[in-house]
Amino acid sequence: MAIGTVIKQRRSLLGISQQGLADYSGVGISTVKDLERGVGNPSIKTLRKILGAVGLEMSLQVKTTIK
């Protein structure tokens, strides 16, 4: 599932508007809208702010390939 979809579902579950999420996380409303639509390329810092505002956290994994 795409990160924007996860954020949108969590935001809806919490009853927070897109503007509310932007305010709580300290990012612009256009950033929230773009992320939920699956466009744009937010920084990790921005993603952490948004995820933190809805009570989620990010986990990064490095995929290795063997040739």
C-alpha positions as CSV (number, residue, x, y, z in Angstrom):
1,M,0.0,0.0,0.0
2,A,1.3,3.5,-0.9
3,I,2.4,5.7,2.0
4,G,-0.1,8.4,0.9
5,T,-3.0,6.0,1.1
6,V,-1.9,4.9,4.6
7,I,-1.6,8.5,5.8
8,K,-5.0,9.4,4.3
9,Q,-6.7,6.4,5.9
10,R,-5.1,7.2,9.3
11,R,-6.0,10.9,9.0
12,S,-9.6,10.0,8.2
13,L,-9.8,7.5,11.1
14,L,-8.6,10.2,13.5
15,G,-11.1,12.7,12.0
16,I,-8.4,15.2,11.0
17,S,-8.8,17.3,7.9
18,Q,-6.0,17.8,5.4
19,Q,-5.6,21.4,6.7
20,G,-5.5,20.1,10.3
21,L,-2.8,17.6,9.4
22,A,-0.8,20.3,7.8
23,D,-1.2,22.5,10.9
24,Y,-0.3,19.7,13.3
25,S,2.7,18.6,11.4
26,G,4.0,22.0,10.4
27,V,4.1,21.3,6.6
28,G,2.1,23.0,3.9
29,I,-1.3,21.9,2.9
30,S,-0.2,21.3,-0.7
31,T,2.4,18.9,0.6
32,V,-0.3,16.9,2.4
33,K,-2.5,16.9,-0.6
34,D,0.2,15.9,-3.0
35,L,1.4,13.1,-0.7
36,E,-2.1,11.7,-0.4
37,R,-2.6,11.8,-4.2
38,G,0.7,10.0,-4.7
39,V,2.5,12.9,-6.4
40,G,5.5,14.9,-5.2
41,N,8.6,13.7,-3.5
42,P,8.7,14.7,0.2
43,S,11.9,14.5,2.2
44,I,12.3,12.0,5.0
45,K,12.1,14.9,7.4
46,T,8.7,15.9,6.0
47,L,7.4,12.4,6.1
48,R,8.4,12.0,9.7
49,K,6.6,15.2,10.6
50,I,3.4,14.0,8.9
51,L,3.6,10.5,10.2
52,G,4.3,11.7,13.7
53,A,1.2,13.9,13.6
54,V,-1.0,10.9,13.0
55,G,0.7,8.6,15.4
56,L,2.7,6.5,12.9
57,E,6.4,6.0,12.6
58,M,8.7,5.3,9.6
59,S,11.0,2.3,9.3
60,L,13.6,2.2,6.5
61,Q,15.0,-1.0,5.2
62,V,17.9,-1.4,2.8
63,K,17.4,-4.1,0.2
64,T,20.5,-6.0,-0.8
65,T,21.0,-7.9,-3.9
66,I,23.5,-10.6,-4.5
67,K,24.9,-11.1,-8.0
